[in-house]
Amino acid sequence: MMELLIGVAVAAGATILTSLRVLREYERGVVFRLGRLTGAKGPGLIFLLPFGVERMVKVPLRIVAMDIPPQDVITRDNVSIKVNAVVYFRVADPVNATIVIQDYLFATSQLAQTTIRSVIGQAELDQLLAEREHFNDIVRGIIDEGTDPWGIDVVAVEIKDIDLPQEMRRAMAKQAEAERERRSKVIAAHGEFQASQTLADAAEIMQRQPAALQLRYLQTLAEIATENNSTTLFPIPIDLFRPFIDRAMTPPSAVPESAARSSELAGGERPTSLPAPNAPERVGEPDLSEKLAAPAETRSDTEPPRRKR
């Protein structure tokens, strides 16, 4: 009899021990009694009815980082790209995550893939590259709305990588290079403009103070001398060459008048016109000017009389 009691006590102790469950802080247990849902239990030590009367399904509540495989997407402007993303979600309601959906991990992954393809396909490439955060929020909102009945709370969705074709990469590199070159030219032009303004201000100051130009010349000589150079520069004012420049720029017609004026001031007589050399001298022939100056009557006497009709 005693042995029987001991055996019963051992069996009862073993049954009680096997009916105890320990759940961690981030775990919840969904308990089914004879197949019917009784609720979620945990964390800590919980007791289940033995002999299979109550069964428990553990559901973790920690945030899950799910990697979405690369998706082949054609954007709105007909560019074929591959998009890789990651989804962060957690189980908010362990009961719905157990009885509503068969495998919430697989279901969430498939919903995320289809959502990314549909959203990215409605955007242009430039818009996708420039407004990635905006598309992350749109995808997260759609996935969160679709997984609410499953008891899943989507924390964030991040697009990790956008794989572009090689032709598109070369075109974008050329565009970026042209943009950089344009900026460099604009910056160089602004620098030249500012330098010209500074030089104009310096020239105006030197014009008011001529001694400043001499001081600048001495400073330049000092800089050249520090380099052990035997070459010395001497600036020549342009005013020394101004008379020669004016004489070279004077028209040729003004030279005889100035020469005659200089000869008159010197006390000489104005040169008279001389006959051309080797010109034959005509004897007894009246001058052409005298013929032209003769009256018309004398010319008419020499003409033969005209016959009357």
C-alpha positions as CSV (number, residue, x, y, z in Angstrom):
1,M,0.0,0.0,0.0
2,M,2.8,2.3,0.9
3,E,4.5,1.6,-2.4
4,L,1.3,2.5,-4.2
5,L,1.0,5.8,-2.5
6,I,4.6,6.6,-3.3
7,G,4.0,5.8,-6.9
8,V,0.9,8.0,-7.1
9,A,2.8,10.8,-5.4
10,V,5.7,10.5,-7.9
11,A,3.3,10.5,-10.8
12,A,1.4,13.5,-9.5
13,G,4.6,15.4,-9.0
14,A,5.9,14.6,-12.5
15,T,2.5,15.7,-13.9
16,I,2.6,19.0,-12.1
17,L,6.2,19.6,-13.1
18,T,5.3,19.0,-16.8
19,S,2.3,21.3,-16.6
20,L,4.4,24.3,-15.5
21,R,5.8,26.7,-18.2
22,V,8.1,29.6,-17.8
23,L,7.7,32.5,-20.3
24,R,10.3,35.2,-20.7
25,E,9.6,38.9,-20.6
26,Y,9.4,39.3,-24.4
27,E,7.2,36.1,-24.8
28,R,3.5,35.5,-24.5
29,G,1.7,32.2,-24.5
30,V,-1.6,31.7,-26.3
31,V,-3.4,28.9,-24.5
32,F,-5.9,26.5,-26.1
33,R,-8.1,24.3,-23.9
34,L,-9.4,21.3,-25.8
35,G,-8.9,23.3,-28.9
36,R,-10.7,26.4,-27.8
37,L,-8.9,29.7,-27.1
38,T,-8.7,30.7,-23.5
39,G,-6.4,33.7,-23.9
40,A,-2.8,34.8,-23.7
41,K,-0.7,34.3,-20.6
42,G,2.7,35.4,-19.4
43,P,5.3,36.4,-18.8
44,G,6.6,34.3,-15.9
45,L,5.4,31.0,-14.5
46,I,2.1,29.7,-15.8
47,F,0.3,26.4,-15.2
48,L,-1.4,24.3,-17.9
49,L,-3.8,21.5,-17.3
50,P,-2.0,18.2,-17.8
51,F,-2.6,15.3,-20.1
52,G,-3.0,17.6,-23.2
53,V,-6.1,19.4,-21.9
54,E,-4.4,22.7,-22.4
55,R,-1.8,23.5,-25.0
56,M,0.2,26.7,-25.4
57,V,1.7,28.5,-28.5
58,K,4.6,30.9,-27.7
59,V,4.6,34.2,-29.6
60,P,7.7,36.6,-29.3
61,L,7.0,40.3,-28.9
62,R,10.4,41.6,-29.9
63,I,10.9,43.7,-33.0
64,V,11.7,41.7,-36.1
65,A,14.0,43.0,-38.8
66,M,13.0,41.3,-42.0
67,D,15.1,41.6,-45.1
68,I,13.2,42.0,-48.4
69,P,15.0,40.4,-51.3
70,P,15.8,42.5,-54.3
71,Q,12.7,43.3,-56.4
72,D,12.8,44.0,-60.2
73,V,10.8,47.2,-60.7
74,I,10.1,49.3,-63.7
75,T,9.7,52.9,-62.7
76,R,7.2,55.4,-64.2
77,D,9.8,56.7,-66.6
78,N,10.5,53.2,-67.9
79,V,13.8,52.6,-66.0
80,S,14.4,49.0,-64.8
81,I,15.9,48.9,-61.3
82,K,16.3,46.5,-58.4
83,V,15.1,47.7,-55.0
84,N,16.2,46.1,-51.7
85,A,14.5,47.0,-48.4
86,V,14.1,46.0,-44.8
87,V,11.0,46.0,-42.7
88,Y,10.9,46.4,-38.9
89,F,7.7,45.1,-37.2
90,R,6.6,43.6,-34.0
91,V,3.6,41.5,-32.7
92,A,1.2,43.8,-30.9
93,D,-1.6,41.2,-30.4
94,P,-0.4,37.7,-30.0
95,V,-3.9,36.2,-30.1
96,N,-4.6,37.6,-33.6
97,A,-1.1,36.8,-34.8
98,T,-1.8,33.2,-33.9
99,I,-5.4,32.6,-34.9
100,V,-6.0,35.0,-37.8
101,I,-2.9,34.4,-39.9
102,Q,-1.1,31.1,-40.4
103,D,2.5,32.4,-40.6
104,Y,2.6,36.1,-39.9
105,L,6.3,36.3,-40.8
106,F,5.8,34.9,-44.3
107,A,2.6,36.9,-44.8
108,T,4.3,40.2,-43.8
109,S,7.3,39.5,-46.1
110,Q,5.0,38.9,-49.1
111,L,2.9,42.0,-48.4
112,A,6.0,44.1,-48.1
113,Q,7.4,42.8,-51.5
114,T,4.2,43.5,-53.4
115,T,3.8,46.9,-51.7
116,I,7.3,48.0,-52.7
117,R,6.8,46.9,-56.3
118,S,3.5,48.8,-56.6
119,V,4.7,52.0,-54.9
120,I,8.1,52.2,-56.6
121,G,6.5,51.4,-60.0
122,Q,4.4,54.6,-59.7
123,A,7.4,56.9,-59.1
124,E,10.1,58.4,-61.4
125,L,13.7,57.6,-60.9
126,D,14.8,61.1,-60.0
127,Q,11.9,61.4,-57.5
128,L,12.8,58.1,-56.0
129,L,16.4,59.0,-55.5
130,A,15.7,62.5,-54.1
131,E,12.7,61.6,-51.9
132,R,13.5,58.2,-50.4
133,E,12.2,59.1,-47.0
134,H,8.8,60.0,-48.5
135,F,8.5,56.6,-50.2
136,N,9.6,54.9,-47.0
137,D,6.7,56.5,-45.1
138,I,4.2,55.5,-47.9
139,V,5.3,51.9,-47.9
140,R,5.2,51.7,-44.1
141,G,1.7,53.1,-44.0
142,I,0.4,50.6,-46.6
143,I,2.0,47.6,-44.9
144,D,0.9,48.7,-41.4
145,E,-2.7,49.1,-42.6
146,G,-2.6,45.6,-44.2
147,T,-1.2,43.9,-41.2
148,D,-3.4,45.5,-38.5
149,P,-6.0,42.6,-38.6
150,W,-3.1,40.2,-38.0
151,G,-2.0,42.0,-34.8
152,I,1.2,43.2,-36.4
153,D,2.6,46.7,-35.8
154,V,5.0,47.9,-38.6
155,V,7.6,50.2,-37.0
156,A,9.6,51.3,-40.1
157,V,10.4,50.5,-43.6
158,E,13.8,51.4,-45.1
159,I,14.9,51.1,-48.7
160,K,18.5,49.9,-48.5
161,D,19.7,49.9,-52.0
162,I,18.6,50.9,-55.5
163,D,20.5,49.0,-58.1
164,L,20.7,51.0,-61.4
165,P,21.8,49.7,-64.9
166,Q,25.3,50.5,-66.0
167,E,24.0,52.8,-68.8
168,M,22.0,54.8,-66.4
169,R,24.9,55.1,-64.0
170,R,27.1,56.4,-66.8
171,A,24.5,58.9,-67.9
172,M,24.1,60.1,-64.3
173,A,27.8,60.4,-63.9
174,K,28.0,62.6,-67.0
175,Q,25.2,64.7,-65.7
176,A,26.9,65.1,-62.3
177,E,30.2,65.9,-64.0
178,A,28.6,68.6,-66.2
179,E,26.9,70.1,-63.2
180,R,30.2,70.3,-61.3
181,E,31.9,71.9,-64.3
182,R,29.2,74.4,-64.5
183,R,29.6,75.3,-60.8
184,S,33.4,75.6,-61.2
185,K,33.0,78.0,-64.1
186,V,30.5,80.1,-62.3
187,I,32.8,80.2,-59.2
188,A,35.8,81.1,-61.4
189,A,33.8,83.9,-63.1
190,H,32.7,85.3,-59.7
191,G,36.4,85.2,-58.6
192,E,37.5,87.1,-61.7
193,F,34.7,89.7,-61.2
194,Q,35.7,90.2,-57.6
195,A,39.4,90.4,-58.5
196,S,38.6,93.0,-61.2
197,Q,36.7,95.1,-58.7
198,T,39.6,95.0,-56.3
199,L,42.1,96.0,-59.0
200,A,39.8,98.8,-60.1
201,D,39.7,100.1,-56.5
202,A,43.4,99.8,-56.1
203,A,44.0,101.6,-59.4
204,E,41.7,104.4,-58.3
205,I,43.6,104.7,-55.0
206,M,47.0,104.8,-56.8
207,Q,45.6,107.5,-59.2
208,R,44.8,109.7,-56.2
209,Q,48.1,108.9,-54.6
210,P,50.9,108.5,-57.1
211,A,53.4,107.6,-54.4
212,A,51.5,104.3,-53.9
213,L,52.6,103.1,-57.3
214,Q,56.2,103.8,-56.5
215,L,55.9,102.0,-53.2
216,R,54.4,99.0,-55.0
217,Y,57.3,99.0,-57.4
218,L,59.8,99.0,-54.5
219,Q,57.9,96.1,-52.9
220,T,58.1,94.1,-56.2
221,L,61.8,94.7,-56.4
222,A,62.2,93.5,-52.8
223,E,60.3,90.3,-53.6
224,I,62.5,89.7,-56.7
225,A,65.7,90.3,-54.7
226,T,64.7,87.6,-52.1
227,E,64.9,84.9,-54.8
228,N,68.6,85.6,-55.5
229,N,67.7,86.8,-59.0
230,S,70.0,89.1,-60.9
231,T,67.2,90.5,-63.1
232,T,66.0,93.9,-62.1
233,L,62.9,95.6,-63.6
234,F,62.7,99.3,-64.3
235,P,59.3,100.6,-65.2
236,I,59.3,103.4,-67.9
237,P,56.4,105.9,-67.8
238,I,54.4,106.0,-70.9
239,D,54.5,109.8,-70.9
240,L,58.0,109.7,-72.2
241,F,56.8,108.1,-75.4
242,R,53.7,110.3,-75.8
243,P,55.3,112.9,-78.2
244,F,56.5,110.1,-80.5
245,I,53.1,108.4,-80.4
246,D,51.3,111.7,-81.2
247,R,53.7,112.4,-84.1
248,A,53.1,108.9,-85.5
249,M,49.3,109.3,-85.1
250,T,49.3,112.7,-86.9
251,P,47.8,112.5,-90.5
252,P,50.2,113.2,-93.4
253,S,48.2,116.3,-94.6
254,A,49.1,118.2,-91.5
255,V,52.8,117.8,-92.0
256,P,53.5,120.4,-94.8
257,E,51.5,123.1,-93.0
258,S,53.5,122.6,-89.8
259,A,56.7,122.5,-91.8
260,A,55.8,125.8,-93.6
261,R,54.9,127.4,-90.3
262,S,58.2,126.4,-88.8
263,S,60.1,127.8,-91.8
264,E,58.2,131.1,-91.4
265,L,59.0,131.3,-87.8
266,A,62.6,130.7,-88.7
267,G,62.7,133.8,-90.9
268,G,62.8,132.0,-94.3
269,E,60.7,132.6,-97.3
270,R,57.9,130.3,-98.3
271,P,59.1,128.1,-101.1
272,T,57.7,128.9,-104.6
273,S,56.6,126.3,-107.1
274,L,59.2,125.4,-109.6
275,P,58.6,124.0,-113.0
276,A,58.8,120.4,-113.4
277,P,62.2,119.1,-114.6
278,N,62.6,118.0,-118.2
279,A,59.4,119.7,-119.2
280,P,59.6,121.1,-122.9
281,E,59.3,124.8,-123.2
282,R,56.7,125.9,-125.8
283,V,57.7,129.1,-127.7
284,G,55.0,131.5,-129.0
285,E,52.1,129.5,-127.7
286,P,49.7,131.3,-125.5
287,D,49.0,130.1,-122.1
288,L,45.9,127.9,-121.6
289,S,44.7,130.3,-118.9
290,E,44.8,133.2,-121.3
291,K,42.8,131.3,-123.8
292,L,40.1,130.6,-121.2
293,A,40.1,134.2,-120.0
294,A,39.7,135.7,-123.6
295,P,36.3,137.2,-124.3
296,A,33.8,135.3,-126.4
297,E,33.7,138.0,-129.2
298,T,37.4,137.5,-130.1
299,R,36.9,133.8,-130.3
300,S,33.9,134.2,-132.6
301,D,35.9,136.3,-135.2
302,T,38.2,133.4,-135.9
303,E,35.3,131.0,-136.6
304,P,34.2,130.6,-140.2
305,P,30.8,132.1,-141.1
306,R,27.8,129.8,-141.1
307,R,25.6,129.5,-144.2
308,K,22.1,130.5,-144.1
309,R,19.5,128.0,-145.0
